């Protein structure tokens, strides 16, 4: 059987992490190793993780980072360990989530096809009644969003191919990662999972969703610890995602929309008192855009699918939660 490393990132969230590990140890699929990456915690996480591990077998591997490398740098630490040790797949799982005992088995079953590089499942909110996401989507407005968020559980999409997978509870083929690269550490956090899914799609890999792989997520438990964090990362990473991945034939039509949406979001951030974080994120996005031009060239030169294919898998409208943009569009065009 294929070997799986399940990477769980911990940063000052040991209570959630221990509950998470307990759920992962109950997985029906074998063999797997739980790789806990402590991302420079400054609480008692390291001691408690080491004490926890003494009471269990070698199915748990603990790695201590000396500083917080963000979500991307943290999970890359675990992925590199998995590659070095010859694993076939690596799963990412949020430390503030709980896995159904068949979660991993269902993801492995869904990734067997040669063309599938990533599989994702039904991620529910903690109470199990509403949906966190059923994969990720990227709209022709340059705005990513989680599919089916806040829908009732019984309204979850049926299984099939999707644009992208949530980094909070998904499975990745090591073969694919060796081809397209790991998570882009410039993102630090937010939209890094859409970026790697976009790169996979461009390279000819597919992303599959199965509603049978179920997990439960405490939404925002980590990001809420840092004031202005989400705003800064959003304004930094949205342009980066667009610049790296959108094919040349779609640059104008997506670009003109994302520019409009971005500035409207900036105005809203100022009104809400988040203008400083938004401005810092915007400034850093300019720096990163310049740095990433060479990487964009490489990604696009290695594209194995047509621009028409990418256009067909984009969401053909504003993301569902963009009510402000919809109202503004209705005012100018009459279109809802």
LINFENGI-V211360 format. One record per helix or strand of 3 or more residues. SS is the DSSP state (~ for helix, > for strand). FROM is the first residue (numbers start at 0). TO is the last residue. If there is no record, write none. Layout:
ss = {SS;SS}
from = {FROM;FROM}
to = {TO;TO}
This chain:
ss = {>;~;>;~;>;~;>;>;~;>;>;>;>;~;>;>;~;~;>;~;~;~;~;~;~;~}
from = {3;13;31;44;59;69;88;96;102;115;129;135;143;152;159;168;173;191;205;222;228;247;274;292;306;322}
to = {9;23;38;53;64;83;93;98;109;124;132;138;145;154;161;172;179;201;216;224;244;270;290;300;312;332}
